[in-house]
Amino acid sequence: MSQVEIQYDKFLSSIGKTIVNVDVNLMMKIMYLERRLTDVLPRVELHIEYKSGVDPINKQEKIRTKYGFLTQRSINGLTVVGQISIDLIEEISKDQDIKHISGTANPASY
């Protein structure tokens, strides 16, 4: 393994320790898009997996009300779609009921 790969792995590990319940590759993609396309937030589709026993209907309503995002219940939680920043991902991830957040990020349409 090259020195660059070792440094990259350490960097990803460090990012993963900052926000522990969010996929590191998703965070990297969002940050990349925020810096490359500074005039519009990326279009993000989040897959939020909740801990056992959490009411997804209640969580869905809270996310719709607070953030105004399109939400849909999935097998283990919610799918949330909207223009989402890394700061907002961090805010959402602080919900103690969230087990893990993954998803995709793409440039938003103009």
Stockholm file with secondary structure:
# STOCKHOLM 1.0

chainA/1-110         MSQVEIQYDKFLSSIGKTIVNVDVNLMMKIMYLERRLTDVLPRVELHIEYKSGVDPINKQEKIRTKYGFLTQRSINGLTVVGQISIDLIEEISKDQDIKHISGTANPASY
#=GR chainA/1-110 SS CCHHHHHHHHHHHHHHHHSTTBCHHHHHHHHHHHHHSTTSCCEEEEEEEECTTCCHHHHHHHHHHHHCCEEEECSSEEEEEEECCHHHHHHHHTCTTEEEEEEEEECCCC
#=GC SS_cons         CCHHHHHHHHHHHHHHHHSTTBCHHHHHHHHHHHHHSTTSCCEEEEEEEECTTCCHHHHHHHHHHHHCCEEEECSSEEEEEEECCHHHHHHHHTCTTEEEEEEEEECCCC
//
